[in-house]
Amino acid sequence: MTFYIARRMLYAIPIAFGVSLVCFSLVYLAPGDPLQTVMPPDATAETIAIVKHAYGFDKPIPIQYLMWLGHVLTGDLGMSISTRRPVIREVIDALSNTALLATFAVPLAFSLGYTMGAIAGCLPGRWLDRLVTGTAVIGVSLPNYWLGIVLVVVFAVELAALPATGMGPTGSANFHILDWSCAKYLVLPVMTLAMIPIGILSRTTRAAVAEVRNQDFVLTLRAKGLSEWAVIRHVLKNSLPQVMAVMGLQFGYLLGGSILVETVFTWPGSGFLLSKAIINRDVPVLQGTILSLSLIFVATNLIVDLLQSMVDPRIRRT
């Protein structure tokens, strides 16, 4: 087990390096000058040259990448062009707000999605199976930004039961989860963010459980006289590695936040920060946010691989 963990961690190093290279390169494929959003229209060539030198934009791109990577390895993601704040502070604040959403969206999505899929997989062809499958298709098909707008119209505009946008009545600085006046701002974005993972996870679980139920060992368990509940426990355990892989991807999606969902609800998370960086052409914030979210996915996949190997020891041999 120790050798397997060390091997998987070593595999993650070149992946993280490749992620940093892609994150840095993709930003420069977009047209336009990142400094044009903050420079006055009448700025002189000398002023533009000084600002470009301060941000390192006057050097060749390979040199910029090596300098940027060196700073990143020390925890320095640069300075925001639009706010003049350290990018690391911007990213940490945004990720903490997104993590607050994920704290509630992850249990909701995983518990409902897995339960629905397990029930449908254990009762193939029944009305519950058709109900879960239809609900999952609807959940996956609905655009999350459209669902968010509909929830705002219904619960915030028509019923006036929940706030439409923002993070608390006084902003994110004074947000207290135990205070209902603040906590109610979480309800609509959490429901919207969890909808697609619920549909994806329920469909995946249903397919995994149905596949395991058709294997020969299940027939052997029934032939030995095991009760149906005992058989179901074995089926669920053997289908868990497939489900965990999808859970890992969806966990990264939820923790990374959704640009559209956070934009609809004006939630100051990583997705909202990323959308502002794109609009403002704030290259340091864009690079830092993309890199942070990408590394979250890499770390999540590594953890899922290790958990899968604990559930199914056969994975360690591959």
Backbone torsions as a table, in degrees:
resi	resn	phi	psi	omega
1	MET	NA	-41.1	179.9
2	THR	-62.8	-41.7	178.5
3	PHE	-63.9	-39.4	-179.9
4	TYR	-64.5	-42.6	179.1
5	ILE	-63.0	-44.8	179.9
6	ALA	-63.2	-40.4	179.8
7	ARG	-64.4	-43.2	-179.9
8	ARG	-66.2	-36.2	178.5
9	MET	-68.5	-36.7	177.1
10	LEU	-66.4	-36.8	177.0
11	TYR	-63.3	-30.1	-176.7
12	ALA	-72.4	-23.0	-177.1
13	ILE	-65.9	-53.3	178.3
14	PRO	-64.6	-29.8	176.9
15	ILE	-64.4	-44.5	178.6
16	ALA	-63.4	-38.5	177.7
17	PHE	-64.2	-44.2	177.7
18	GLY	-62.7	-37.4	177.6
19	VAL	-62.7	-43.1	179.5
20	SER	-63.2	-38.6	179.6
21	LEU	-66.1	-43.3	179.7
22	VAL	-66.4	-45.0	179.6
23	CYS	-58.7	-40.7	-179.8
24	PHE	-70.4	-39.3	-174.3
25	SER	-74.9	-39.3	-175.6
26	LEU	-61.3	-33.2	-178.3
27	VAL	-62.1	-35.0	-175.3
28	TYR	-84.1	-5.0	175.7
29	LEU	-79.3	-19.6	179.4
30	ALA	-74.4	142.0	-179.6
31	PRO	-74.0	161.3	175.7
32	GLY	101.7	162.8	178.9
33	ASP	-99.8	123.9	-178.0
34	PRO	-63.0	-20.5	-177.6
35	LEU	-87.7	-9.7	-174.8
36	GLN	-70.5	-18.5	179.9
37	THR	-79.2	-19.4	-177.4
38	VAL	-114.5	-13.4	179.9
39	MET	-87.7	139.8	176.4
40	PRO	-66.9	152.2	-177.9
41	PRO	-60.3	-29.4	-177.0
42	ASP	-96.5	20.9	-179.4
43	ALA	-65.2	137.7	-179.7
44	THR	-77.8	161.9	178.8
45	ALA	-62.0	-34.7	178.8
46	GLU	-65.8	-41.4	178.5
47	THR	-64.8	-42.7	179.0
48	ILE	-62.3	-41.0	179.8
49	ALA	-64.6	-38.6	179.3
50	ILE	-65.0	-43.6	-179.3
51	VAL	-66.7	-41.9	178.5
52	LYS	-62.4	-39.4	178.1
53	HIS	-66.4	-36.4	-179.8
54	ALA	-64.7	-37.3	179.5
55	TYR	-92.5	-2.9	178.1
56	GLY	80.4	13.6	-177.5
57	PHE	-78.8	-4.8	-179.7
58	ASP	-89.5	-1.6	-178.0
59	LYS	-98.8	160.4	176.4
60	PRO	-59.6	151.8	-175.4
61	ILE	-59.8	-42.2	177.0
62	PRO	-59.3	-39.6	177.9
63	ILE	-66.9	-40.0	177.1
64	GLN	-59.9	-40.2	-179.4
65	TYR	-65.4	-45.3	-179.0
66	LEU	-64.4	-39.9	177.7
67	MET	-65.6	-43.8	179.9
68	TRP	-63.0	-43.7	-179.5
69	LEU	-64.6	-38.8	177.8
70	GLY	-62.3	-40.8	177.4
71	HIS	-68.0	-38.8	-179.1
72	VAL	-62.1	-41.1	-179.0
73	LEU	-64.5	-19.6	176.1
74	THR	-97.9	3.9	179.3
75	GLY	88.5	9.3	-180.0
76	ASP	-103.3	110.6	179.4
77	LEU	-97.4	8.9	177.9
78	GLY	93.8	-170.0	-179.4
79	MET	-114.3	141.2	177.3
80	SER	-68.4	135.6	179.7
81	ILE	-71.8	-37.3	-174.1
82	SER	-85.4	-36.2	-176.3
83	THR	-106.2	-12.5	-178.6
84	ARG	63.4	19.0	176.4
85	ARG	-98.2	155.7	174.1
86	PRO	-60.0	134.9	-178.1
87	VAL	-62.0	-35.3	-178.5
88	ILE	-61.3	-35.6	177.4
89	ARG	-70.3	-41.2	178.5
90	GLU	-61.0	-44.7	-176.6
91	VAL	-69.4	-42.3	-179.7
92	ILE	-63.2	-44.1	178.7
93	ASP	-62.2	-43.3	-179.1
94	ALA	-67.3	-43.2	-179.6
95	LEU	-65.3	-34.9	178.4
96	SER	-66.0	-37.2	177.5
97	ASN	-70.1	-38.6	176.6
98	THR	-68.1	-38.3	178.0
99	ALA	-61.8	-31.4	176.6
100	LEU	-64.2	-42.3	175.1
101	LEU	-63.0	-45.4	-177.5
102	ALA	-64.8	-30.5	179.4
103	THR	-57.7	-32.2	179.6
104	PHE	-100.3	-32.6	-178.0
105	ALA	-72.9	-35.1	-178.4
106	VAL	-64.8	-53.2	177.8
107	PRO	-60.3	-38.6	179.4
108	LEU	-63.8	-48.5	-177.3
109	ALA	-68.0	-44.5	-175.6
110	PHE	-70.5	-43.0	-178.2
111	SER	-67.3	-47.7	179.6
112	LEU	-67.3	-45.9	-178.1
113	GLY	-62.5	-44.9	-179.2
114	TYR	-68.1	-42.5	-179.9
115	THR	-63.2	-46.0	179.2
116	MET	-61.7	-44.6	-179.5
117	GLY	-66.9	-38.9	179.4
118	ALA	-65.5	-41.7	178.6
119	ILE	-63.6	-45.6	-179.3
120	ALA	-65.1	-39.2	-179.9
121	GLY	-69.7	-30.8	179.2
122	CYS	-82.0	-14.8	-179.5
123	LEU	-126.5	60.9	-175.7
124	PRO	-65.6	136.0	178.2
125	GLY	83.9	-11.2	179.1
126	ARG	-79.1	171.6	-179.0
127	TRP	-66.0	-31.1	176.6
128	LEU	-66.2	-38.1	177.6
129	ASP	-62.4	-45.6	179.5
130	ARG	-66.0	-37.5	179.0
131	LEU	-65.2	-46.2	-179.7
132	VAL	-65.0	-43.3	-179.7
133	THR	-62.3	-44.5	178.2
134	GLY	-63.9	-41.2	178.3
135	THR	-64.4	-39.8	179.6
136	ALA	-65.5	-40.3	179.0
137	VAL	-63.5	-41.7	178.3
138	ILE	-64.0	-43.9	-179.1
139	GLY	-62.3	-38.5	180.0
140	VAL	-75.1	-33.2	-173.5
141	SER	-78.9	-29.4	-176.8
142	LEU	-71.1	125.0	174.0
143	PRO	-62.8	132.4	-174.8
144	ASN	-65.9	-32.2	178.5
145	TYR	-68.7	-36.0	177.5
146	TRP	-67.1	-42.6	178.3
147	LEU	-61.9	-41.0	178.2
148	GLY	-61.0	-42.3	179.3
149	ILE	-64.9	-41.2	179.2
150	VAL	-63.7	-42.9	178.7
151	LEU	-63.7	-37.5	177.2
152	VAL	-63.8	-44.5	-179.1
153	VAL	-62.7	-42.2	-175.4
154	VAL	-75.4	-55.3	-170.4
155	PHE	-87.1	-27.6	-178.4
156	ALA	-96.9	-40.9	-175.8
157	VAL	-88.9	-55.0	-175.2
158	GLU	-74.5	-50.4	-175.8
159	LEU	-90.3	-19.5	-178.2
160	ALA	52.0	38.1	-178.3
161	ALA	-96.3	-27.5	-176.8
162	LEU	-135.3	152.2	178.1
163	PRO	-70.7	151.7	-175.7
164	ALA	-83.1	-48.2	-173.7
165	THR	-140.8	171.7	175.8
166	GLY	95.8	179.7	179.4
167	MET	-131.5	79.5	179.6
168	GLY	90.0	156.9	-178.6
169	PRO	-66.5	-23.2	-178.9
170	THR	-117.0	14.6	178.5
171	GLY	94.1	177.5	-175.3
172	SER	-70.5	-23.0	-176.5
173	ALA	-66.0	-32.5	-177.4
174	ASN	-113.1	31.2	-178.4
175	PHE	-78.8	128.7	178.5
176	HIS	-128.2	117.5	-174.4
177	ILE	-65.8	-27.8	-178.6
178	LEU	-82.2	-5.7	178.4
179	ASP	-97.6	117.6	-175.8
180	TRP	-60.7	-31.3	178.8
181	SER	-62.1	-24.0	175.3
182	CYS	-96.9	-43.1	-174.3
183	ALA	-63.0	-29.6	-177.8
184	LYS	-65.9	-18.4	175.9
185	TYR	-70.3	-14.8	180.0
186	LEU	-82.8	-24.0	-167.1
187	VAL	-60.2	-55.9	-175.5
188	LEU	-66.0	-47.4	178.3
189	PRO	-64.4	-34.3	178.1
190	VAL	-66.1	-44.3	178.0
191	MET	-61.0	-43.2	-179.3
192	THR	-67.0	-43.6	-177.0
193	LEU	-67.8	-30.9	-175.8
194	ALA	-85.0	-13.6	-172.0
195	MET	-62.8	-51.0	-178.1
196	ILE	-65.2	-46.0	176.1
197	PRO	-59.5	-33.3	176.9
198	ILE	-61.2	-47.0	179.8
199	GLY	-64.7	-44.8	-179.1
200	ILE	-64.8	-44.6	-176.7
201	LEU	-69.1	-38.0	179.5
202	SER	-66.2	-40.5	178.6
203	ARG	-67.4	-41.4	179.7
204	THR	-65.3	-44.5	179.5
205	THR	-63.8	-42.0	179.6
206	ARG	-60.4	-45.7	-179.9
207	ALA	-66.1	-40.9	-179.3
208	ALA	-66.0	-44.1	-179.9
209	VAL	-65.8	-42.7	179.4
210	ALA	-63.9	-36.7	179.0
211	GLU	-66.8	-43.5	-179.4
212	VAL	-67.1	-37.1	-179.9
213	ARG	-60.7	-25.4	-178.4
214	ASN	-89.9	2.3	-180.0
215	GLN	-81.7	160.3	-172.9
216	ASP	-66.4	-32.2	-175.0
217	PHE	-66.8	-26.2	177.6
218	VAL	-67.1	-41.2	176.3
219	LEU	-63.0	-36.7	177.8
220	THR	-65.8	-40.3	178.2
221	LEU	-62.1	-41.6	178.4
222	ARG	-68.0	-36.1	179.4
223	ALA	-65.9	-28.5	177.9
224	LYS	-77.7	-6.9	176.9
225	GLY	94.3	14.3	178.4
226	LEU	-68.3	146.9	177.8
227	SER	-68.3	161.8	-178.4
228	GLU	-63.1	-35.9	178.6
229	TRP	-65.0	-38.9	178.1
230	ALA	-66.4	-39.1	177.2
231	VAL	-63.5	-42.9	180.0
232	ILE	-61.9	-38.4	178.5
233	ARG	-61.8	-42.3	177.8
234	HIS	-65.6	-39.2	-179.9
235	VAL	-64.4	-46.2	-179.3
236	LEU	-64.0	-39.0	-179.8
237	LYS	-65.5	-40.5	-178.6
238	ASN	-75.7	-21.0	177.6
239	SER	-89.5	-9.1	-173.9
240	LEU	-63.3	-39.7	-179.8
241	PRO	-57.1	-40.7	178.6
242	GLN	-64.5	-41.4	-178.7
243	VAL	-67.7	-37.9	-178.7
244	MET	-64.1	-34.6	178.4
245	ALA	-61.7	-43.2	178.6
246	VAL	-69.9	-37.1	176.8
247	MET	-59.9	-39.6	179.3
248	GLY	-62.2	-44.0	178.4
249	LEU	-64.1	-43.2	-179.3
250	GLN	-70.1	-31.4	175.7
251	PHE	-64.2	-42.6	176.1
252	GLY	-62.7	-37.6	177.9
253	TYR	-64.7	-44.6	-178.3
254	LEU	-69.8	-40.7	-179.6
255	LEU	-72.4	-32.2	176.7
256	GLY	-73.8	-16.1	179.6
257	GLY	79.6	169.4	177.6
258	SER	-120.5	126.9	-178.8
259	ILE	-59.1	-46.0	-175.5
260	LEU	-69.6	-42.5	-178.8
261	VAL	-64.6	-47.9	-179.5
262	GLU	-68.0	-29.0	176.6
263	THR	-71.8	-41.3	179.1
264	VAL	-60.7	-42.6	-176.4
265	PHE	-95.9	5.7	-178.8
266	THR	49.4	44.4	178.7
267	TRP	-89.5	120.5	-172.5
268	PRO	-76.0	60.8	179.8
269	GLY	-103.5	-165.0	-176.3
270	SER	-67.5	-37.3	177.9
271	GLY	-65.2	-42.2	178.3
272	PHE	-66.1	-39.8	176.9
273	LEU	-62.8	-40.1	179.6
274	LEU	-65.4	-41.2	179.1
275	SER	-65.2	-40.3	177.7
276	LYS	-65.3	-39.3	179.5
277	ALA	-64.7	-36.4	178.5
278	ILE	-66.9	-45.6	-178.6
279	ILE	-64.2	-43.5	-177.9
280	ASN	-83.2	-4.4	-176.3
281	ARG	55.3	42.5	179.9
282	ASP	-87.0	90.1	-172.4
283	VAL	-60.4	-47.2	-180.0
284	PRO	-59.4	-42.6	178.3
285	VAL	-67.0	-40.0	179.5
286	LEU	-61.6	-46.3	179.4
287	GLN	-65.2	-45.3	-178.2
288	GLY	-64.6	-40.0	-179.5
289	THR	-69.3	-46.5	179.2
290	ILE	-61.8	-42.7	179.6
291	LEU	-63.1	-44.1	-179.3
292	SER	-62.9	-46.0	179.6
293	LEU	-65.1	-38.1	179.4
294	SER	-66.1	-42.3	178.8
295	LEU	-66.5	-29.8	175.0
296	ILE	-62.7	-43.1	177.8
297	PHE	-63.5	-41.8	179.6
298	VAL	-62.8	-45.8	179.9
299	ALA	-65.1	-39.3	179.2
300	THR	-64.0	-44.1	179.2
301	ASN	-63.8	-36.3	177.5
302	LEU	-63.7	-45.3	179.8
303	ILE	-64.0	-40.5	179.4
304	VAL	-64.4	-40.7	177.1
305	ASP	-59.1	-42.3	180.0
306	LEU	-68.1	-40.0	178.1
307	LEU	-66.7	-38.4	177.6
308	GLN	-62.3	-40.5	179.8
309	SER	-66.7	-26.9	176.4
310	MET	-75.6	-36.5	178.8
311	VAL	-74.5	-41.7	-178.8
312	ASP	-126.5	97.8	-177.4
313	PRO	-61.0	-17.7	180.0
314	ARG	-64.5	-23.6	-178.9
315	ILE	-64.5	-30.5	-177.3
316	ARG	-65.3	-20.2	-177.8
317	ARG	-83.0	-12.0	-176.8
318	THR	-86.2	NA	NA
